[in-house]
Amino acid sequence: MPAADPYVPGHGNRRFGVRSYALDLDYKIATNHLSARAVLAIEALEPLDRVVLDLAGLSVTRVKVNGRPPARFSHRESKLRIVLAAPAALGERLSVEIDYAGKPRPMPSVFGPVGWEELTDGVVVAAQPCGAPSWFPCNDRPDDKATYRFAITVADGYRVIANGVLAGREKRSGRTTWRYLQAQPMAPYLAVLHIGRYVSTPAGPVEIVHPRGLAVGVGSAFARQDEMMARFSELFGPYPFDRYSAVITADQLEIPLEAQTLSTFGANHAGAGWQNERLVAHELAHQWFGNSLTAASWADIWLHEGFACYSEWLWSEISGGRSAESWAQEHHRRLAVLPQDLVLGDPGRELMFDDRVYKRGALTLHALRAVLGAAFFPMLRDWTAANRWGLVTTAAFVAHAQRYTTSDVSSLITAWVYSAPLPPMTASAAT
Ligand SMILES: [Zn+2]
């Protein structure tokens, strides 16, 4: 079967779409044991005799389709294959209920281990780009967005954070069930779970979830996050979700990572200083670019990372630091001496998270800003509004941006996004 996305071979299926996930998870922290039920509302995009889902390393004990046993099912090599008792017609909806259990762990991938990960005292999920099957059965394609309901039961004393809004919390016999509702459509790789001994500190419109005793206010990287939220909402359009949390683990993490409605940072990212503050800006910007507007294929990842990186430079400029122009000049100089063998609009999966994707993507936006002048931010706001909670492509972005200028946006994008040699810097974009 051909890959749904060539950057993550073996993941995803194009024959159906998932409209909603309901995940009911019972988790024992001490033994890393998960006992779970997932209910997926699936729509057949062509006539189906089977449903093939991604699920790694856990044991499936029972499957029902529309409340009845399927003809048969098998679970091998991270694929759950369910042969339907009766074929489904194009457009038909199926309710697929899956009971599964086991000890979740990160999935190996060409990007390194991804997905569910035990911390010293808790759990983090870091699934980009293909780790979602490490903890729930899914159609692991970035372009198959669905709504999510979570019910996660853990021992008292731990806080659980999932995507969306907290919809309820029930205590029983020393355990607490945490319910979250993610009502806006979400790609599977953006679904996350945090379990830890956390406290929550509100900071204006955002929430900081952190270990007790870790400083997250004045003098930390998060001190101006509420102001970031306000300024990015002016520049990019209204914040696209109901909530935003920055979750800081007690453990050190290699890199922070965005998820829908929240971002994950390690304790090592909390200290003051530009190197951490830029990460706080970067992850927040992903709520617009990556989470609300998700690239339909991973080849277009510059639509996430280039925009988030440019948001760092914008925050620097508007918060009284170096201008975006200054950052652009510096990073252009740095890129100019690196190998020019990367095509931004299709870097290949090995180079998908190469720093050149981030910096050249940001430079592309800076070049576009020079051409559009005062129309640049209205163009961005219209882009986020027109595609809110949807899927985007470079071609759609070019067509969109072209409406704001008589200059040829296509040739600019061809040079920056579809050709390997680094174009020269254009005149200052400051307006
Ligand atoms: Zn990023």
Residues whose N, C-alpha, C, O or C-beta is under 5 A from the ligand:
A	BS01	ZN	E305 A308
